[in-house]
């Protein structure tokens, strides 16, 4: 009996169907290098054959459903599940962690509840034999973020999925084991976890909206902590704290006065304490295929957006490459599945980018002082955020902020790391159906699908950082 089989035979009953080596199509032979190479091959063209063994992920006699057998056996429903996973680091280090905030992302035109996390797992397994581990927080509740976040960010990628509730209304999460406040905690921890040893994070739809609110919460927390300090350890002449206070007072002034205005002129929020400052209702519910367009700077004078915020974003867009915006340059067009009725407010992200850049620039001369103080966590904040694209209905822009690149610039090495947020669902095809309900997706079909290719591109680029 092999060592692996001997190990499996002595597993606790609850985990007896877990594979203890990564990979399903090429069983036991999947790791970072093989996944990265296979994603690269998938992206290389739109016609080459599937390089993986011809083993079906989905047949008439099997269910492609979480917890119903391989390759979807790894569902973390309890503390015991989490502890078992922690004892087998080869599993989480060579897999995508999927955070599920709700049981489905909405109801498609056929009347089906869409569990989009299944599509993430299917695409990753089909194109690269990359395993996925599901964390259904809506049913399990929130695990200790100080344990959960380091674990999931040591894998290949973290995907925070969408969900049917609204970030604007905490009551829409009633009935779940994980509240809106719990989700804010995990997302904020993820946003400040990007490091040279961490995985890329991809926040989709509701995840995109949670990230937007997370940025505002983190900036407000940073500003409040700085302004509340009388002295800073190691700041002998008080110069560092004086500079930080001046910057934070300016950020607070702009944040408390900035208005969120819809394109029809209706003001929906005034100041960063308003519950709809980061996320508001969309003018039109977007369901189905949408073409992505390059983001264009707004008319700040007409919308009441300070010129400093617009200029800071234009510098960010020129300075950094956000993958999605580059894809739009080289593709004839990119069509993506939209499935939402709320949207991230353009003004809030322009503000967050400006605030992050202001904090980063202020910190640079005093970073060693901060590193030895209670403000050390500020070193983990993003450096900038770039809005990458928008969507339209006809000639009307409907979702100005359809995707963002969250940029982290290392203070010492100057290396850049990125995570991504998107309002659209790159893992869903235009029919908005879940894998297992729709026809099985072939490698050839995925190769030509804009969403699947963009999802793969974000993973591929992020894995290199």
N, C-alpha and C positions, 0 to 999 in steps of 0.2 A: 504494500500500500504506500502511495506517495505521501510525502510530508503534508502536502496540501489536503489530500483526502483524509488523512488521519486527523488533521486539525478540524476539518468540517464535521467529521463523525462525532467529535466531542463538543460541538457547539451546544449552547442552551437551546431548548426546543424553539423558543421564540425567534432565534436567529439561524436556524438550521438551513433555511433556504437562501441565506446571504452568500454571495460569491466573495471570497476573501482575497481574490486577485482581480485587478481592474481588467475590463474588456469583456465583451460578449460575442461579437462577431468573430474576433480573433482571440478567443478566450485566454485570459491570463497574460496577454502580451501587450496591453495598453499602458502607456505612460506619457509623460509630458512630451518627449521627443516624437513619439509616433503620432500623437494627436496633432501636434503642431505641423508635422510634415503632411499629414493627411488633409488638414484644413487648407494648407498651401496648395496641394494638388487639386482640391475642389475648386479653389479660386482661380487656378491657372488658366482655365478656359471654360467653355460652356458645352463641351461635347465629349471629353475623354471618358472612358468607361470606369466603373466602380472598381477601385483597387482592392477592396475588402472581400473576404470570403462571402460567397452567395448563400447567406443564412438569413432567413426571414425574421424580421422583428415582429411581424404581425401576420397572422394567418386566420383562417376561418375557425380554427380550434383553440386559438389563444386570445386572451383579452389584453390589450395594451392599456393597462390601468394601474395606477399606483397601488402597490401592495398586493397585486394579484400575480406575482411571479416575476421571474427574470425577464428583462433586465431592469424592471422597476421595483425591485424588492426593497430598496433602501429608502424607507420612509421613517422619519424621526418623529414619532408620536409621543414619546415619554422621556423622562430623565434616564431610564434604563437604556433606551435606544441610543441616546446621546453618549452615555458612558461606554457602551459597547463600541460605538463608532470611534470614540477617542482612543480606545485600546488598539485600533487598527489604522494607524496613520496612512498606510499605503492606499487606503480606500479614499479618504477625503483629500489627500494630496494629489490624486490623479482623477479628480472628478469635478464636475460643475455642481455648486451648491445652489439650489433653487429655493428662494424664500417666497412662500405663497401667503399673501395677506388675507385672501378670501377664497372661498371654495370654487369660484369661477369668475371670469372677467366680464360677464354679461350674457345677454340672450341674443343670439344671432337672428337674422330674418326668418330662419326656419323654425324658430321657437326653441332651439337647443341651448342649454347652458354650456358655455365654452370654457373648458379647463385648459387654458393655454400652456400651462406648465408641461403638459404631455407633449406638446409640439416642440418645446425647447429640448426635452429629453430625446425625442425621436430624431430630430435633426442632428443633434450632437452625436448620437449613437450611429446613425446612418452614414454620415459623411466622414466621421473620424473615430468611430468606436470609442467615444468618450462617454463614460458613465455619468449619471446624474444622481444626486441625493436630494430628496425633497424634505423641506422643513415647512409643514403646513401649520403655520402659527395660528391660523383661525381656529383650528381644532385642538392643537397641542398646548396653546398658550405660549407666552414668551419665556424662553430659557434665559438664564443669566447672560446679559450681553457681554460681560467681561470674560465669559467662557465661550460663548457662541461665536462672537465676531472674530477672535483670533483663530478659531478652528476653521471657519468657512473661508476666511481670507487667505489661508495657507494652501488652498486648492488651486485649480486651474482658472476658475472664474466664479463670480457670484452673480446670480440673476435675481433681481427683486421683481416679481411678476406684477401684473395688473390685478384689478379686482373691481367688483360692481359698486361698492360704497363710494361715498364722496369725502375727500379730504376736508371739505368745507363744513361737514356736519358729522360730529362725533357720534350722534345717535344712529347713523346708518351702519355703524359697526356693532350695534347691539345684537346679542345672540352669539357673537364670536367669543372665543376664549382669549383673544388678543385685541385690546382696545386700540383706538386711534393713537392715544398717548404712548402705548407700548410700541407701536410701529414707528412713531417719531423717535423714540429712544434708540431702536435698533438701526434706523436709517442714519441718524446723526452720528452714531458710532462708526457706521460703515464709511460715511463721508470723511471722517478724520482717521481712517485706518490705512489709507493708501501709502505704501512704503516700498523700498527696494525689494522687500521679501513678501509683498502682498499680491493678491490676485486682482485683476481688473474687475470692476463692478459695472453691471448693466442694469439700469433701472427702467422698467417698461410701464407705460401708461399710468396706473395708480402709483407705481414706483417712481416714475418721473415727477409726479405731483408731490409725493412725499419728500423727494429729494429737494424740490424747490422750496417747500416749507422748511425743510431741514437747514438749507443755506441761511434763510432768514433767522431761524432760531439760533444757529451757531454764531452768526454775526451779532445778534442782540446779546447773547451770553458773553461774548468776548468784550463787547463795548461796556456792558454793565460791570464785569469783573475789573476792567481797567479803571473805570471811573470811580469804583468803590474803594480802590487802594489809596492809602496815604503814603506808603513807602513800598519799595520793591527790593527784596533781598539781593545784595550784590550791586545795587545801583548807588554807588557811593556818593556821587554828586547830584543824584536825582534827575539827571538829564534824560535817561531812557524813559522813565515814567512820564516826565513832562511832555516829551514828544508823542508818546502813545496816547496820553490824555487828550492832547490837542487834536490828533487824528480821530480818535473815538468820539469826541464831542462833535466834530464835523459830520461824521457818519451818522450819529444820532440825530442831528439837526435835519439832515436830508431824509433819513429814514422815517422820522415822525411827520414830515410834511409832504412827502411824495404822494401824489394822487395816482390811482389806477383808473384809466379812462378807456372805455370801449370805443370802437371805431365810429359808433353812432353818436359819440359825445357824452354818453351816460357815464358818470363817475360811480364806480362800484365800491371803491375803498379809498380812505384818506389816512395814510400813515401805516407804519409796519405793525401796529397793534391790532389792526382790523383783521378779522378772520378770513377775509377774501383778498388780502394784500398779495399773497403768493399765488393763490389758485382761485380762479373765478369761473362763473358759468360761461360756456362758449356761446357765441351768437347762434350757431347751428350745431346740432348733434351730428357728428361725423361717423358714419358707418359704411365700411366698404373701401374699395380702392381709391387712393388719392395719389396724385403725382407730387413729389417733393420739389420745392423750388429753393434756390439760394435765398438766404436771409438778406433782407435789405434794411439798412438803418432807417428808423422812423423819422418823421418830421417832428423834431423835439419842440419847436415853437408852437406847432398846432396842438400837440398832445400835452404840453406842459412838462416835458421831460428835460431836466437840466442837461445842458450841452456837455458838461464834464462826463456824465454817464455814457452818453453816446460816443464821445471821442475815446473814452477808455475802452469801450467794446470794439471799436474799429481798430485800435492798436492791438488788442488781444487777437482779433481775427487775422490781422496781418502777421502777427508774431508766431502764432501756433497753428498747427495742422490738426483738424478735428475728424479726420477719416471720412465722415459722412459728407462734409462739404467738398472734400477732394473727390469723392466718388461722383458727386454731381457734376464735377468739371469734365470727367472723362466718359460718363455714360450718356447716351442719347436722352434717356429719361429714366427716372427711378419711380416705380409705382409700389406703394406700400399700403397694407391694410390698416385703416383707422377704425377705432371702436371706443368712442368716448363722448361725453357731454360736458365735461369740465375742461379747462385749459390752464396751463401755467401762464401767468401774466408776464408779458414782455418787459414791462417797467421793473418788475421785481427782480428779474434776472439781470437786466442792465445795472440795477442798483447793486445786486450781490457781487457782480464782477468788479465794479468800481470799488466797492468796500473791501473785497478781498485783496485787490491790487494795492489799495491804500495801506492796508494793514501790513501786507508783505513788504512794501517799500520802507515802511516805518520800522519794521522789525530788523531788517538786514544789518544795520550798523550795531545793533544791540542784541543780536541773537544769542551770543554766549551768556549774556546777563539773564535773558529770559530762560535759557536752558537750565539754569540753576535756581529757578524761582517757581512760584505757584502758577505763573503764566506760561509754563513750558508747553502746555497743550496747544498754544497758539501756533507753534511751529508746525503743527500737523494740519492746519487749515489749508484748503486749496489756495493756489496762487491767483487763479482766474477761472471764469466760466465763459465759454463761447456759445452763442446761439448759432446753430448750424443750418437750419432750414425752416421753411414754412410750408403750409398747404393752402390751397385755394378751392373755392367752388365757383366755376366760371372765372371771372376776373377779380372776384372778391377774395381777399386774404381772410381766411377763417381762423387758422391757428398760426399765429406769428412765431411762437416758440415751439416748434415741433420736435426739436432735439437739441441737446446741449453736450458739449465736451467739458468735463470737469478736469482742470489742469492743476497738476502738482509739480512745483519746481523745487528740487532739492537745494537747500541752502549751501551745502558744501560742494557737492559734485556738479551742480547745475543741471543734472539730468532731469528729463521731463517724464512724468508718468501721467496716464489719463484714465478716467472712467467716463462712462457715457450714460445719458438719459434720453429716452425717446417717448413721445406721446403715442406714436404708432406702435403696431405689433409686428416686428419683423419675422416673428416665428409663425404667424398665421398667413395662410394664403387668402386670396380674394374672396373665397366662399365663407370665410370666418368659421370654419368647422374644426373640431378637434380630431386629431389623429385617432383612429380606432372607430370613429363614427363615419368619417369620409373614406374614400378609397385610399389604400396605402400609397404613400408618396415615394416614388422611385428616385433613385440617385439622379437619373437623367432629368427628371422634372425639377428636383431641387436645384440642380446646376443652372437652370435657366430662370429660376424664380428670383426676382429682385430682393424680396424680403429675406429669404434664406441666405442669399449671397451676402447681404448687408450684415445679417446676424453673424455669419461666419467671419466676415471681414473684421468686425469689432472684436471678436474673440481672438483672431489671429494677431491683430495689431497689439491688443492688450497683453497677450501672452509674451510678447517680446520686451515688455517693460518691467 
